[in-house]
Amino acid sequence: MLSSYKRRVKIVATLGPSSCSPEQISGLVSDGLDVARLNFSHGSHDFHRDLVSNIRNAATQSDRHVAIMQDLQGPKLRVGKLKDGALVIKPGEQLLLYPEGADIKSSLNGRIAVPISAEIAQAIAADLEKGARILFDDGRIATHVSEVRDSEILVEVELGGRLTDHKGMNLPGTPLSMPCLSEKDLMDLKFGLEQGVDAVALSFVRSVKDIEILKEKIRKITNKPPLVIAKIEREEAIEVQDAIIAATDAILIARGDMAVEIGPERVPSVQKCLIRSCNEQGIPVITATQMLESMMTAPTPTRAEASDVANAVFDGTDAVMLSGETAAGKYPREALQTMVRIIQNAEQWQSSYSVHREAQPIEGSVLDAIEASAAFSAKHVGAVAVACISNSGSSVKTLSKFRPDVPIVAILDDEVMLRKLAFVWGVRGVVVPKLVPTDDLFSVIEKVFISRSWAQHGDLVVVTAGIPTLTRGTTNMMKVHRIGSGNGWHRT
């Protein structure tokens, strides 16, 4: 009975060299993959095109609705190609950062030349002030700015180390004015929309304006927009997190760059705050980065990693994400299977250890009142599930906000919309392709549940829907329905 619905928190996994073949992807889907992340910081369009095809085929074969999330690289600050591929830097040394491919204008007397991405050199030079910090390789190398001349930046090394080609740069405490989408991002976005991705994640979001710019670009390309997901990793975004949450479809807590930007000691509290804000607004939230990092090379996680995943579940996250573990690690399937087991165990203890606060219905909202009542009723009558017949998916997301104790079964006539619900806590779904306004809703529900052995005659199912059926924004009915009892109903 609904055994496949025991896990409520969703799993996002990044695909890459370790998980790109049809066989590997089919294995991940059968193990419980909910959302496949395509990281456009790596890989060609041909590579990603094959991934999309393999994901769709695997999902069809498994009769599962797996979403595809395109993760745009964003204005990534990177070191260029170094002369010998690597450079050992010592404290007290001076580095001259200059645009890769350009002639160096400043004196190199006593200084080490380090190329940085030409497309960002001028932009960050305009934003930097003397004393500002520049970190390299996830903060392993730390410097501060001594002087800025046009597009060249002189820095002094505080913390040394080995710097290699194309390592990332962070400018904690420096607001950046560069565009949120690079030329590469725009080309990748067009490609992703042509491939029919279900969601687009924007890196290094700073404000609501960044979200609005991405949505505008999407509207110019397609009239069937995917979800827009804001990656929270910069200080500016954290300061206006509630406005960003309200403006977007989902949030991704990118803890890697966030730790470099704000300090690792702040990440746990920021994570909890973001999750709580998303829960209160009914916006899906993904917790990401290094969740099972040791499984890149080991078949089992550390105890700290297991606790990290479990605590994200207790916090109330909608989804957790695997990055390098599945994209490039030695044990991609084992990592996903481990994630499933940790989530399931944590969810068994959710009521004892969860810090998730019970959501309150929005005053005056019929939709919130209906779905909150459905969650409450399902618990108190012993229902096997809440069946939510929806047109746009809004009622399903609202129901999830109230965290019912039983599975949420979304019944829609749109495969694309159902895939978008793959990010939402507790939701699984069924496509009924010929659902029409004249259908007997309860006959449809009974057919769905009995044909899949999700319920038996006599079981209770709480049903929410809109009358007339399939009219957008009309959820106005809840019924506690007994399977096999006939089709009478009462609105509440």
C-alpha positions in Angstrom: 0.0 0.0 0.0 1.7 3.1 -1.2 5.1 1.6 -0.2 6.9 3.8 -2.8 5.5 6.9 -1.0 7.3 6.3 2.3 10.0 8.8 1.6 8.7 12.4 1.6 11.9 14.4 1.2 13.0 14.4 -2.5 16.5 13.7 -3.9 18.2 15.8 -6.5 21.3 14.2 -8.0 23.8 15.7 -10.4 24.6 13.7 -13.5 28.1 13.6 -15.0 30.8 11.2 -16.2 30.0 8.7 -13.5 26.3 8.6 -14.2 25.7 9.4 -17.9 25.0 6.1 -19.6 21.4 4.8 -20.1 22.2 2.0 -17.7 23.6 4.2 -15.0 20.7 6.7 -15.2 18.1 3.9 -15.2 19.8 2.6 -12.0 19.6 5.9 -10.3 15.9 6.4 -11.3 15.0 2.9 -10.0 16.9 3.8 -6.7 14.7 6.8 -6.2 16.1 9.8 -8.1 13.4 12.6 -8.2 15.3 15.4 -9.9 18.3 15.1 -12.3 20.6 18.1 -12.1 22.6 19.1 -15.2 25.5 21.2 -14.2 26.3 23.6 -17.1 29.6 24.6 -15.6 30.8 21.4 -17.2 30.0 19.4 -20.4 29.1 20.3 -23.9 25.6 20.7 -25.3 25.8 17.4 -27.0 26.7 15.8 -23.7 23.7 17.4 -22.0 21.4 16.5 -24.9 22.2 12.9 -24.5 21.6 13.2 -20.7 18.1 14.6 -21.3 17.2 11.8 -23.7 18.5 9.1 -21.3 16.7 10.6 -18.3 13.4 10.8 -20.2 13.7 7.2 -21.4 14.6 5.9 -18.0 11.7 7.7 -16.3 9.3 6.3 -18.9 10.5 2.8 -18.5 10.2 3.1 -14.7 6.8 4.9 -14.8 8.2 7.7 -12.7 8.1 11.5 -13.2 11.7 12.6 -13.0 12.3 16.4 -13.3 15.3 17.9 -15.1 17.0 20.9 -13.5 19.4 23.0 -15.6 21.9 24.7 -13.3 23.4 27.7 -15.1 27.0 28.5 -14.3 26.4 32.2 -13.7 29.1 34.9 -13.6 31.6 32.5 -12.1 34.8 34.2 -11.0 37.8 32.0 -12.0 41.5 32.0 -12.4 42.6 31.6 -16.0 45.2 29.1 -17.3 48.5 29.4 -15.4 51.8 29.1 -17.2 52.8 25.8 -15.7 49.3 24.7 -14.7 50.0 25.4 -11.0 51.6 28.0 -8.8 52.7 27.8 -5.2 51.9 31.0 -3.4 53.4 32.1 0.0 52.1 34.6 2.5 53.4 38.1 2.0 53.8 37.7 -1.8 52.1 40.1 -4.2 49.9 38.8 -7.1 49.0 40.9 -10.1 45.6 39.8 -11.4 45.1 40.7 -15.0 42.6 39.8 -17.8 43.5 36.5 -19.4 44.8 37.1 -22.9 45.6 40.8 -22.4 48.9 42.6 -22.2 50.1 43.4 -18.7 50.3 47.1 -18.2 51.6 47.3 -14.6 55.1 46.6 -13.4 55.8 42.9 -12.5 58.8 43.8 -10.3 58.5 41.6 -7.3 55.0 40.5 -8.3 53.5 37.2 -9.6 51.2 37.5 -12.6 48.0 35.5 -12.3 45.4 35.7 -15.2 41.7 35.8 -14.4 38.7 35.4 -16.6 38.7 38.2 -19.1 34.9 38.6 -19.1 34.9 39.4 -15.4 38.2 41.3 -14.8 36.9 44.7 -15.7 33.6 44.3 -13.8 35.1 43.2 -10.5 37.9 45.8 -10.7 35.2 48.4 -10.8 33.6 47.0 -7.7 36.7 46.4 -5.6 38.1 48.8 -3.0 41.5 48.8 -1.3 41.5 46.2 1.6 38.7 44.1 0.0 39.3 40.3 0.3 39.7 38.0 -2.6 39.7 34.2 -1.9 40.8 31.4 -4.2 40.0 27.7 -4.4 37.1 27.8 -1.9 39.0 30.0 0.5 42.1 27.9 0.7 44.1 30.9 -0.5 43.3 34.3 1.0 44.4 37.7 -0.2 43.5 41.4 0.2 43.5 44.2 -2.4 46.4 46.6 -2.3 45.7 48.6 -5.5 43.3 48.6 -8.5 44.3 50.0 -11.8 41.7 49.8 -14.6 41.3 46.0 -15.1 44.4 45.0 -13.1 44.3 44.2 -9.4 47.2 44.0 -7.1 46.7 41.8 -4.0 48.8 40.7 -1.1 48.7 37.1 0.0 47.5 36.4 3.6 47.1 32.6 3.4 49.2 30.8 0.8 48.8 27.5 -1.0 48.9 25.7 -4.3 46.8 27.4 -7.0 45.9 25.6 -10.1 44.2 26.4 -13.4 40.6 27.7 -13.4 40.1 27.6 -9.7 37.2 29.7 -8.4 37.4 33.2 -6.8 35.2 34.7 -4.1 34.9 38.3 -3.1 33.2 38.2 0.3 31.8 41.5 1.4 32.1 43.1 -2.1 28.7 43.7 -3.8 29.1 42.8 -7.5 27.5 44.9 -10.3 28.2 42.5 -13.2 25.2 41.0 -15.1 23.6 37.9 -13.5 23.7 36.1 -16.8 26.9 35.7 -18.9 26.9 35.2 -22.7 27.5 31.5 -22.0 24.5 31.4 -19.7 22.3 32.9 -22.3 23.4 30.3 -24.9 23.0 27.5 -22.3 19.5 28.8 -21.3 18.3 28.7 -24.9 19.6 25.2 -25.4 18.0 24.0 -22.1 14.6 25.5 -23.0 14.8 23.8 -26.4 15.4 20.5 -24.6 12.4 21.1 -22.3 14.1 21.3 -18.9 11.6 21.5 -16.0 13.6 24.0 -14.0 16.4 26.5 -14.4 18.6 27.3 -11.4 20.3 30.7 -11.3 23.7 30.9 -9.6 25.0 33.7 -7.4 21.6 35.5 -7.1 21.9 38.9 -5.4 18.5 40.3 -5.5 14.9 40.0 -6.9 16.1 41.8 -9.9 18.3 38.9 -11.0 15.2 36.6 -10.8 13.2 39.0 -12.8 15.9 39.3 -15.5 16.0 35.5 -15.9 12.2 35.2 -16.1 12.2 37.9 -18.8 14.8 36.1 -20.8 12.8 32.9 -20.5 9.6 34.6 -21.7 11.3 35.8 -24.8 12.2 32.2 -25.7 9.2 30.1 -24.7 5.6 30.5 -23.6 5.9 27.3 -21.5 8.3 28.5 -18.8 10.1 26.1 -16.5 10.4 26.7 -12.7 13.0 29.3 -11.7 15.2 28.3 -8.8 17.3 30.9 -6.9 20.6 29.6 -5.6 21.4 31.4 -2.3 25.1 31.7 -1.7 26.0 35.4 -1.5 25.6 37.8 1.5 23.4 40.2 -0.6 20.9 37.4 -1.2 20.7 36.4 2.5 20.0 40.0 3.5 16.9 40.0 1.2 16.0 36.3 1.4 12.3 36.8 2.0 11.8 39.0 -1.1 13.8 36.5 -3.2 11.8 33.5 -1.8 8.5 35.3 -2.7 9.7 36.1 -6.2 10.9 32.6 -7.2 9.5 29.1 -7.6 12.1 27.3 -5.4 15.3 28.0 -3.4 18.6 26.1 -3.5 20.9 26.6 -0.5 24.3 26.4 -2.1 26.4 25.9 1.0 29.8 25.6 -0.7 30.2 29.1 -2.0 28.0 30.4 0.8 30.6 29.1 3.4 33.4 30.9 1.5 31.3 34.1 1.3 30.0 34.4 4.8 32.1 31.9 6.8 31.3 28.2 7.5 30.3 29.0 11.1 27.2 30.9 9.8 26.0 28.3 7.3 24.0 26.1 9.7 22.0 29.0 11.1 21.4 30.5 7.7 20.3 27.1 6.4 17.7 26.7 9.2 16.5 30.3 8.6 16.1 29.8 4.9 14.3 26.5 5.3 11.9 27.9 7.8 11.1 31.0 5.6 10.5 28.7 2.6 8.3 26.4 4.7 6.2 29.3 5.9 5.7 30.7 2.4 5.1 27.2 0.8 8.1 27.5 -1.5 10.2 24.3 -2.1 13.7 24.4 -0.7 16.7 22.2 -1.7 19.7 21.8 0.7 22.9 21.2 -1.2 26.6 20.8 -1.3 28.9 18.1 0.2 26.1 16.2 1.9 27.9 12.8 1.3 31.2 14.2 0.1 33.3 11.3 1.4 31.4 8.9 -0.9 33.2 10.4 -3.8 35.9 7.8 -2.9 34.3 5.6 -0.2 31.3 3.3 -0.4 29.9 4.6 3.0 29.5 8.1 4.4 30.9 9.6 7.6 28.8 9.8 10.7 28.9 13.6 10.4 27.5 13.4 6.8 24.7 11.1 7.9 23.8 13.6 10.6 24.0 16.5 8.1 21.4 14.9 5.9 19.2 13.9 8.8 19.3 17.4 10.3 18.2 18.9 6.9 15.2 16.5 7.0 14.5 17.6 10.6 14.8 21.3 9.5 12.0 20.8 7.0 13.8 20.8 3.7 11.8 19.7 0.7 14.8 18.1 -1.0 18.5 17.3 -0.5 21.1 17.3 -3.3 24.0 15.2 -4.4 26.7 16.9 -6.5 30.1 15.3 -7.2 29.0 12.1 -5.3 26.9 11.1 -8.3 28.4 13.2 -11.1 32.1 12.1 -10.7 32.4 9.8 -7.7 33.2 6.2 -7.6 29.9 5.2 -6.0 27.0 7.1 -7.6 24.3 4.5 -6.9 25.6 3.7 -3.5 25.5 7.5 -2.6 21.9 7.8 -3.7 20.8 4.6 -2.0 22.5 5.8 1.2 20.7 9.1 0.9 17.4 7.3 0.7 18.1 5.3 3.8 19.2 8.3 5.9 16.1 10.2 4.8 13.7 7.3 5.6 15.2 6.8 9.0 15.1 10.5 9.8 11.5 10.7 8.8 10.6 7.9 11.2 11.8 10.2 14.0 10.5 13.4 12.4 7.8 14.0 15.1 10.4 13.7 17.9 13.2 15.8 16.5 11.8 18.1 13.8 12.2 21.8 14.2 9.7 22.4 11.4 6.9 24.7 12.6 3.4 23.9 11.8 2.3 26.2 8.9 -0.8 28.4 9.4 -3.4 29.0 6.7 -3.3 32.5 5.1 -6.2 34.4 6.5 -8.9 34.7 3.8 -7.5 32.1 1.5 -10.0 29.4 0.5 -7.2 27.3 -0.9 -5.2 27.4 2.3 -8.3 26.6 4.3 -9.2 23.6 2.2 -5.7 22.1 2.1 -5.1 22.7 5.8 -8.4 21.0 6.5 -7.4 18.1 4.3 -4.1 17.6 6.1 -5.8 17.7 9.5 -8.6 15.4 8.5 -6.3 12.8 6.9 -4.5 12.4 10.2 -7.6 12.2 12.4 -9.7 9.8 10.2 -6.8 7.4 9.4 -6.9 8.1 5.6 -4.3 6.3 3.5 -3.6 9.4 1.4 -4.7 12.8 0.3 -5.7 12.9 -3.4 -5.4 16.3 -4.9 -6.9 16.9 -8.3 -5.2 20.0 -9.7 -4.8 22.0 -12.9 -1.8 24.2 -12.1 -0.3 22.3 -9.2 -0.8 25.2 -6.8 -3.2 23.3 -4.6 -0.7 20.4 -4.3 2.1 22.7 -3.2 -0.3 24.4 -0.7 -1.2 21.0 0.7 2.5 20.1 1.1 3.0 23.2 3.2 0.8 21.7 5.9 2.9 18.5 5.9 0.1 15.8 6.1 1.0 12.6 7.8 0.0 10.5 4.8 1.2 10.6 1.2 0.0 13.4 -1.2 -1.2 11.9 -4.5 -1.4 14.6 -7.2 -3.7 13.8 -10.0 -3.2 16.0 -13.1 -3.7 15.8 -16.9 -0.3 17.4 -17.6 3.0 15.4 -17.5 5.1 18.6 -17.5 3.3 20.0 -14.5 3.6 16.8 -12.6 7.4 16.7 -13.2 7.6 20.2 -11.7 6.1 18.8 -8.5 9.1 16.5 -8.2 10.7 19.3 -6.0 7.8 19.4 -3.5 7.9 17.5 -0.2 5.7 14.4 0.0 4.2 14.6 -3.5 3.9 11.7 -5.9 1.6 11.8 -8.8 -0.4 10.3 -11.6 -1.2 11.7 -15.1 -4.8 11.1 -16.2 -4.5 12.3 -19.8 -8.2 12.4 -20.6 -9.4 14.1 -17.4 -12.4 16.3 -18.4 -14.8 18.5 -16.4 -17.6 16.0 -16.7 -15.7 13.2 -15.1 -16.9 11.6 -11.9 -14.0 12.7 -9.7 -14.3 9.9 -7.2 -14.6 7.2 -9.9 -11.3 8.5 -11.3 -9.6 8.5 -7.9 -10.9 4.9 -7.1 -9.6 3.7 -10.4 -6.2 5.3 -9.8 -5.8 3.9 -6.3 -7.1 0.4 -6.9 -5.3 -0.2 -10.2 -2.0 0.6 -8.5 -2.8 -1.3 -5.3 -2.6 1.9 -3.3 -5.9 1.3 -1.5 -8.4 -1.4 -0.9 -12.2 -1.3 -0.7 -13.1 0.4 2.6 -10.0 2.5 2.9 -10.4 6.3 3.4 -8.9 8.8 1.0 -9.2 12.6 1.6 -10.0 14.3 -1.7 -9.5 18.0 -2.6 -10.6 19.4 -5.9 -12.2 22.3 -7.6 -15.8 22.3 -8.9 -16.1 22.6 -11.9 -13.2 20.2 -12.5 -10.0 21.5 -14.1 -10.9 25.2 -13.8 -7.7 27.0 -12.7 -7.8 28.4 -9.2 -11.1 26.9 -8.1 -10.1 24.4 -5.4 -13.2 24.6 -3.2 -14.1 21.1 -2.1 -12.8 18.5 0.4 -14.3 15.1 1.0 -13.4 12.2 3.1 -14.1 9.4 0.6 -14.4 5.7 1.3 -13.1 3.5 -1.5 -16.0 1.6 -3.0 -18.7 3.5 -1.2 -20.3 5.2 -4.2 -20.0 8.7 -5.5 -21.9 10.9 -3.1 -19.9 13.8 -1.6 -20.2 16.9 0.5 -18.3 20.1 0.1 -16.6 21.7 3.1 
